[in-house]
Amino acid sequence: MNLPGKIAIMGGGSWATALAKIVLSTQDSINWYMRRPDQIEEFKLYGHNPSYLSSVKFDLDKITFYSDINQAIDESDTLIFATPSPFLKQHLRKVTTSMEDKFIISAIKGIVPDENMLITDYFTEYYHVPPSQIAVIGGPCHAEEIALERLSYITLGCPDINNARAVSTVFKNQYLKNYCCQDVMGIEYASVLKNVYAIVAGICHGMKYGDNFLAVFICNAIEEMRNFLNAVHGLERDITDSVYLGDLLVTAYSRFSRNRTFGTMIGKGYSVKTAQIEMEMIAEGYFGAKCIYEVNEQRYKVNMPILNALYDILYERKSPTTVIRQLTETFK
């Protein structure tokens, strides 16, 4: 396979916009699928995404926009999906054209709700894309900092390491570095769990737990993540690598983290429903907590007190104050 060919950005949110900026720093042009034609028209009018990262200006001559997902797929070789995981099925239901000969890159840090499937598994199961033709992007990389061109690092995971290396050149410029590995499942599950842990970190922050406690919390969270990843995929990995620990740290600490923000609101006394309404963007950890909880209960049965605590708060409607106090007794 000659990678990457014509690249399409699939999604219109902040992360998709950041990825478009990155790809256009290394490629002459891109295709760009957005679900809403009115968003495309406004983009063409103003020269930037009207809804997300509006400070990032684009050369419109280098972009071909599509509101028809099948046309975007047909006219592209590499598809970078950056839609929120809860909406992926909704987008893909419209797909009637084949993706079997495409190279798929998932930049989705989530899991498919209801199916409880990893994104890569979903593309293989339902769209017959071979695993060797699917890569994932992970690591501590907030869209807002890409917009500001602050130095960032990502990891590209693919079962075929040569394909990962071939596509890595697309994601390498003066403000973005990367490395490649084969731990696709580990990266995907870690990207879900770090959102889960970031919500809990936010809850604790909202309840006025301090930095001393948060440091202890992160130590326990990364240990819980390591135990789960070892159970689901016993590939040798270093849990302190940036794609695991680094992504957890930035999501738990950063003011750009929507999952931390969501948790902080709950910690301050907002109901889960009210916090969701107040949020301007999706906190994927809300959906990820339920998915991972069910996956763990049904298959792996790893001891995961932090995950269980968040599930109790979000889905069993238990008191955050009581649950977090009980959780602190399990830490060391």
N, C-alpha and C positions, 0 to 999 in steps of 0.2 A: 504494500500500500504506500502510495506517495502522499505523505502527510505534510501539511494539513489540507491543501487544496483551498477551495473557496470556503470561507468561514462564515457561519451565521450565528448571531447572538439571538437566543430564544428567551425573550422576556423583556419587560420594560421598566423594571424597578431599579433601585439604587445599585445593587450588585451587578445587574446586567449592564447598567450604564458605566460602571467602573471597568467592567471587563471589556466593553466596547472601546473605552479610552486606551486600555492596555493593548488590545489587539491592533488598533489603528496606529500604535507606536511602532509596530513591527511589520504590518501588512499594508499593502496599497489601498485596499478597500474591504468592506464587509457587507454582508447581508444582515438585516436586522428585523426580526419578527416581533411585533407588538400586537396584542389582542385588539386594542381599541384604535380604530381609524382616526378618531378625533385627537388622540395623543400624538399620532404620527403627523397630522396636519399642523398641530401647534408646534411640534418639534421642527418641522420644515419652516415654519413662520419665524421662529425665534432663534434657531440654530443651536438649541440645547433641549434637553429633556425638560418639559414644562413641570413635571411632577417630582423629579428626583435629581439630586446633584446638579442643580440648575446653573451652578458656577462653571461647569465644564462645557466649553464651547467645542463644537464639532464642525469639520469641513463636510458639508452636506454632499459635495461632489463625490465623496468616498463611500457614501452609504446608499444602499438600495433597501428601502423599507418594504415590509410586507405585513398586511393584516390577515393574509391567508396562510395558515401554517403549512398546508400541503405544498403550496408554491414555494415557500421559503425552503422547505426540505428538499424539494426536487431540484432546486437551483443552487444547492450547496453540497459540499463534500464533508465538512466537519461542522457539527452542531453543538454549540455550547449552551446547555440548558441552565438558566438562572432564575427560574420561577420559584416562588415559595412552595415547599413540599405539599401543603394542603391543597394547592390548586393545580398540581401537576396532572392528575388524572383528568381534570376538567379540560385542560389544554389538549391533552393527548387523545381525548375522545373524538376530536375532530379529524384526527390523522387517518387518512385512507391510503396514502402512498407508502411505499416500503422504505424502511430505514435500515434494512439488512446490510446494505453496502456502504452505509455512512459510518464515520467515526464520531462517536458520541463522547462529549466531555460533560460530566455532571459537576456543576458548581453549586449544587443544591445541598445545603447543610441541614438535611432533614431526612425523614423517612416517610413512606407512603402510608397515610392514615387508612384505617379499615383493613388494608391488606397487610399492614405491619411488615412491609418489604423494604429492603434497601433499594435505593434508586437504580443502581446498576442491575440488581436482580429483576427489577420491574421491566427494564428495557429488554433484558434477555428473555424473560418469561413471556411477555405479551407482544413484543415487537421483534423478537428473534434476532437481536443484535448479538453477535458472538462476544463473550467477555473480553477477548483480546482486542476488540474494537471499541472498548469503553474505558475511559479514564475518569478519575475524580480529582478535583482540586480541593485541597485542605490547607489548614494553617491559619495563623493570626493575620488577618488581612481585611480590615474594615474598609468598606467602600469609601467612606468619607476621607480616609487618609490617602487612598489612591487618588482621589480627586485633588488632594493637596500635594501629590507627588512626594509623600514622605516614604522613606525607605521601608520596604516591606518584603516578606518572604512567603512563598507558597510551596506546597509539596504536590507533585503530580503522581498519582498512583495508577498503575495499570498492570494487569497480569503479564502483558508483553512489555518488558522493560524497554525494548528498543522503540516501541511505539510511544511510550512515555517520553523518552529522550527526543524523539523526532518532533513531537508536538511542543516540547518544553521551550523551543526557540521562540515560539509565539509569545510566551509569557516572560520574556527577559528583556529588561531595558535599564535605564540608569537609576530608576527608583524601585525596581522589582527584581528579586533574585529567586531562584527556585532550585529544588533538587527532586530526584525521581526515586520511586520505590515501587514494590509490588504489593504492598499491604492495603489493598482496596477496601476490604471488609473492615479492617481496623480503622482506617481513616474515616469511613462512613459512620461507623458506630460512635467513634470518638467525637465527630462533629455533631451528632445528636446529643450525646451525653454532656458535652461542654455547655450546650444551651440549657439543659436541665439543671446543671450545677450553677449556672449563672443566675437562673431565677432564684434558687435558694440563697445564693450570695446576696442578691438584691433584697430578698425578704429580710435577711439578717441585717443588712444595711438600713433598711427602712425601720427596723425595730431597735436601732441605735446600738447594735453590736459593733465593736470597734475593729481597728486594723489588726490588733493582736489576735482576735478571734478569727478574723477572715483568713489570716495566714494559716492557722490551724485547720480551718475548714478546707482550704485548697489542698493541704497535705492529705487530708482524709479523702477528698474527692478524687484526687489523681490515683490514690491507691485503689479506690472503688472502681475507677475506670480501668485500671490495669487488670484487676481481677476479672472483670467482665470480658475485656478484650481477649485475655488468655483463654477464657472458657469458650468463646465463640469462634476464635480463630487463633490457634496456637503458634502462629508464625513468630519467629524471633523478632522482637522490636525493642527499641529503647523508649520507654514511656516519657522520658524527659526531652525527646525531640520536639521541635517547635510545632509539628503538626498535631501533637497530643497535648503536652503540657502548655506550650506557648499559646495555642488557641484557647485552651481553658482559661489561662491567666487573663488574656486580653478581653475575653467575653465576660469574665467575672468582675473585672476592674474598670473597664473603659466606660466613659460617658456616652460613647457611640453605641453601646450594647443595648439593643432593644429588649433582650431577655432580662438583663440586669434591671433595666428601667421598669419592666413589667413586674418583676419581683419586688422592687422597692415600693411600688404603689401598694401591693398587697401587704407588705410589712408595715406600711403607714396606716393601714386600716381599710383600704379599698376592698370591696368584694371582688372576687375573680371576674365576674361579669362586668362590673364597672371599670375595672382596670383594662379589660379587653376593649371596651367601648372607647375609653380615653386614649388608648394607644393609636398612633397614626399608622403604624406598620405592624405586620404580623410578628408575634413572638413565637417562633417555631418550637421553642422548648415546651410550650403548653401542649402541643400535639405530640411532641417527641416523648414526653414523660409517660403518657398513656401507652404509646406504642412499645417503648422499651420495657415498661412494667409488664405488659402482657407477654411480650417475647420472653422475658426472663422467667415469669411465672410458669409459662407453658413449656419452655424448653430447657433452660439452663439452671435456674434456681440458685443463682449466685447471691450471696449475702450483700444486699445493697441498701443500707439504711437511709442514705441521702435520697436516692430515687424513691424509695417507699414513702419517705416523709413528704416529698413534694406531691406524690400521687394522692396521699391522704388530704393534703391541703387543697389541691386543685379539683379533685374528683370525688372525694368523700366529704368535702366541705368541713373538714376538721379545723379547729382553731389553730392558726399559725403560731400563736404564742405558746400553746401547749405542745404542739408537735415539735417546734424548734427547741424548746427547753428539753424535751425528752431526747431529741437527736444529739444535743450537746453532751449528754451523759455517755454516748457511745464513742466519743472522740478521744484521741490520745495525742 
